[in-house]
Amino acid sequence: MAAAAATATAIFELDPRKETDLDAVVEEIVRLEKKIFPKHESLSKSFHDELRKKNSGLMCLKITNGGEGAEIAGYVMYSWISSLCASITKLAVKENHRRQGHGEALLRAAIQKCRTRKIQRVCLHVDPTRTHAVSLYRKLGFQVDELIAHYYSPERNAYRMYLEFNDD
Ligand SMILES: CC(C)(COP(=O)(O)OP(=O)(O)OC[C@H]1O[C@@H](n2cnc3c(N)ncnc32)[C@H](O)[C@@H]1OP(=O)(O)O)[C@@H](O)C(=O)NCCC(=O)NCCS
């Protein structure tokens, strides 16, 4: 009997200058982006432009299933908006891979990356009805700063949340 194929997960920073498979990776992310987010919240049309920005980065979750090959199962996007503040601009995990700790691992990795610069806070916007995401952000220490009405659309508001670092 053949041995069961092993599953491996890895989080990696997508470097558009070095990634040999860039188009395929971006295509997978754009497909996920279209599926997970409504049009007005989706970056699917501007992903290549976002990646080219010097002050932003993208980390991807790759799941390799020995028998079935590899897939991009999640991603997190971040940017440095000032010398003191970074922002998480996107976080998503493919539906069939949720509730396995991947979202938390991606968010931790992005926060860690943001902290390589001497910033004091990480902020983000999230629709309060995205309760799973809000709960994840709270779990990692984010607090609600403000409710911004009509942020995403006339019907959709946003929490602005932040995580403060108290380094000396
Ligand atoms: C939010 C999202 C990224 C979470 O990814 P995930 O891999 O399922 O999350 P994890 O398994 O790492 O869970 C980490 C924490 O998130 C929260 N959480 C995630 N899914 C949850 C659910 N279904 N119910 C309640 N809490 C949930 C919990 O606090 C959980 O901690 P716990 O396991 O100790 O309870 C995922 O649900 C998603 O892609 N949602 C759609 C896109 C989205 O809303 N993105 C954020 C806005 S940009």
The ligand as a Gaussian input file, in Angstrom:
#p B3LYP/6-31G(d) Opt

LIG

0 1
 C      -10.805000      36.061000       9.090000
 C      -10.083000      34.853000       8.492000
 C       -8.821000      35.340000       7.777000
 C       -9.671000      33.902000       9.640000
 O       -8.885000      32.867000       9.108000
 P       -8.785000      31.424000       9.830000
 O       -7.604000      30.732000       9.247000
 O      -10.092000      30.718000       9.734000
 O       -8.516000      31.836000      11.355000
 P       -7.779000      30.992000      12.464000
 O       -8.108000      29.542000      12.339000
 O       -6.332000      31.357000      12.476000
 O       -8.470000      31.542000      13.796000
 C       -7.819000      32.491000      14.620000
 C       -8.855000      33.236000      15.453000
 O       -9.778000      33.938000      14.591000
 C      -11.102000      33.915000      15.160000
 N      -11.981000      33.104000      14.290000
 C      -11.669000      32.645000      13.072000
 N      -12.721000      31.966000      12.541000
 C      -13.713000      32.032000      13.444000
 C      -15.046000      31.530000      13.466000
 N      -15.556000      30.814000      12.446000
 N      -15.802000      31.761000      14.572000
 C      -15.302000      32.472000      15.595000
 N      -14.025000      32.981000      15.644000
 C      -13.257000      32.761000      14.571000
 C      -10.936000      33.264000      16.535000
 O      -10.589000      34.303000      17.456000
 C       -9.733000      32.345000      16.300000
 O       -9.054000      32.047000      17.501000
 P       -9.417000      30.668000      18.278000
 O       -9.105000      29.566000      17.319000
 O       -8.521000      30.694000      19.476000
 O      -10.884000      30.730000      18.588000
 C      -11.005000      34.048000       7.514000
 O      -12.198000      33.735000       8.181000
 C      -11.340000      34.787000       6.226000
 O      -10.583000      34.734000       5.246000
 N      -12.509000      35.487000       6.182000
 C      -12.966000      36.194000       4.984000
 C      -12.109000      37.410000       4.683000
 C      -12.067000      38.407000       5.816000
 O      -13.030000      38.644000       6.514000
 N      -10.878000      39.046000       5.972000
 C      -10.659000      40.047000       6.987000
 C      -11.083000      41.385000       6.541000
 S       -9.941000      42.128000       5.421000

